[in-house]
């Protein structure tokens, strides 16, 4: 029987090193997601500017900027809380999500609809920002190294024989 599998790259003399968790995961996700959303908002605001002038372009930036601020708060909380209490960060995410939804709703109702806001481009900017932010977050999480087991610490002086 023959195989059509390629032999692949030969292994070298170097050993495989230990790889730990991704350092500063939340800040890395914030950078990736912000960059993706910002790139999408720049392109969308250019299109909106060509179609509806500055009113459309500013509406895209305003809608997308609100979404970016909304998501950035969560990642910053994850960064600051996750360093000391990684399991507590999830609970804080849930609590701050509620506060953010209510807070942003109050802000939007308080400022009302500005005269310059084009509602269709506002919505398009928000949707573009959400989609690109989530895609970048998923990509970032897929490349992250997360420690899921607590590695036992080595005991010095040999095995424990007291049992």
N, C-alpha and C positions, 0 to 999 in steps of 0.2 A: 504494500500500500504506500502510496506517495502522498506527500503533503504539499499544498501550494502556499503554505505560510512562509512569510519571509523570515529570515534569521534575525533581523532587527539589528540594533546597535550593540556591539560587543560591550560587555561590562568592563569597566576599567579597574585599576588597582585601588582607587579610592573607595572607602566604605561609605555606606549610606549614613548621613548624619541625622541627628535628632532634629525634628522640626517642631517648634512650639506653636503657640497660638499666634494669630495675626496681631501684631502690635497696633494699638490705637484703632481698633476696628471701626468704632462709631465715627471717628473723624475721617477715616478713609472713605466710609460710605457717604458721609456728608459731602466730601469733595467730589466723589464720582457722580453722585446724584445732582448736586448743584451744577456741575459742569454740563451734564447732559441736558438738564432743564434749561439752563441759560442758553445753550446752543440752539435748542428748539425754539425758545422765546425770541431770540435774535432773528432767526429765519422767519418765524410767524409774524413778528412785528414789522419786518420789511414788507412782507406780502400785504399785511393790513394797512401799512402806510401807503403802498401803491394804490390800493383799492379805495380806502376811506380817509386817507391823509393822516395827520398827526393824531386825530381823535381815535382812529382805529389802532394805531401803533401804541399809544399810551394805554389804551384799554387792555391790549394784550399783555403789556408789561405789568399793569396793575393786577390783573387776574392771575397771571403766572407767579408774580411776586408774592401774592397772598398765599398761594399754595406752597411755594418754596419756604416761606417763613413758617407756615403751619408744620411742615414736615421737618424742618431744620431744628425746631424746638425739641422734638422727640429724640433726634439723634444726639443733640447736645446733652440732653438729660441722660441718655444712655451712656455717653462718654463719661460724664462726671459721677454718676451713681454706679455705673457698671464697673468702675475701677475697684471700688471697695466692696460692693455687694452685687455681684452679677445676677443672682437670682432675684434680688429685690428690684432690679431695673424693670422687669416685665410688669410688676404690679404698679410701679410708678408710671410706666407707659400708659396703662389703662386709665389711671387717675388723671394724668395730664391731658389725655385725649378728650375726656369729657370737658375739662376746663378750657381747652383750646376751642372746641366746637362752640361752647357757650360764649366764650370771650370774643371769638371772631364774629359770631352772629351779632353780639351787642355792638361791636365796632361798626359792622356794616350797616346795621339799623340806625346807629347814632349819626354816621356821616351821611346817610341817605345815598341817593344816586346823584353823583356829581354831574354837572351840565355837560362835561366833556366825555362822559363814559358812553361808549358804544357797546350795548349789552351783548350783541352777538360775538364781537371780538373779545370781550371780557371772558365769556364762556369758553371760546376756542382757546384762548391763552391759558385758562385754568386747566382745561382738559389736556392740552399738549404738555403742560408742566407735570400734571399727575402721571400721565402715561410714561413719559420719559424718566421721571423720578423713580417710579416703581421698577421699570426695566433696569435702570442702573443699580438700584438697591438689590434686586434679585441677582444680577450679575456679580455685584460686590460680595454678597453673601455666598454665592456659589464658589468664589475663589478664596474665601476666608478659611482659615484653619481654626477650628474650635475644639478645645479640649473637652471631651465628653466623659472621660473617666479621670478619677483622681489617681495619679500614679503613687504607689506606695513608696514611702521613703525607705532608703536602705538603712538597715541597722548596722552600726559599727561594732566590731568586736565579735562577729560570728553570729550563728543562729541562736535564738532564744530557747533555752533548755529548761526553763522554769515550769513549763506546763506538764 
